[in-house]
Amino acid sequence: MKDRQLEVRRLGRLGYPESLELQKEIETALIKERGNDHLLLLEHPHTYTLGRRAKQDGVLATRELLEAMGVSVFEINRGGKVTYHGIGQIVGYPIISLSPDREDVHKYVRDLEEVLIRALFDFGIEGFRLEGLTGVHTSEGKVAAIGVHIKRWVTTHGFALNVNTDLSYYNWIISCEGEPVTSMESLLGREIQLADVENSIVSHFAEVFGMDQVREISLNAARV
């Protein structure tokens, strides 16, 4: 079996539509050629996304309030219900081929949770799974959400880890199963450098998914 290579793109703050377009481009290329795997790491402006199981009443704010808060709303094809993306949060979009040796959706989600649990441990936070729920939890609430889409065993969408996130934006949605949410900043009582958390995520992603090589792609090469 050939070596697995992971291309990491740290995109900074990127609009949600732009991230969807980039994911689609990479997904299409990967389905066609089964080349290198990819991991996009970024922040979104304030955004609510509605997954396939979401209901319209999952967003509690009126249209006028959403506009006042500067929040955009998107209906998308990932699994899950309503979630929040925003400033101070690390969003990860793995676009990887699960074929031929990882064709197991349940295992893929558990592996994403494992990456985040290990990354949190690096910062002295105990993260864990809760039976029947998706994502990573702590004693103070959910700290990371996961919602994925898989087409011909190529993944898109991914995870959102609350690092220095303004948690008040969760007050206006019924997120996932309605469980309480927290952030790394709230748990540790201090702001954390996003780059440090990204480094930890990349390292553990390579470990968990058995990547032989990791290559950072510069921003000016961020289009396929």
Protein Blocks (a to p, Z undefined) as FASTA:
>chain_A
ZZdddddddebjadfklmmmmmmmmmmmmmmnopadddddddddddddddfkbcfklpmb
dfklmmmnopacdddfbecjdddddehiacddddddfbfklgcfklmmmmmmmmmmmmmm
mnopacdddehiacjddfkbcfbdcddddeehiaeejidddfkbcfklmmmccehjlpac
ddfklmnopacdfklmmmmmmmmmmmmnopabdcdddfklmbZZ
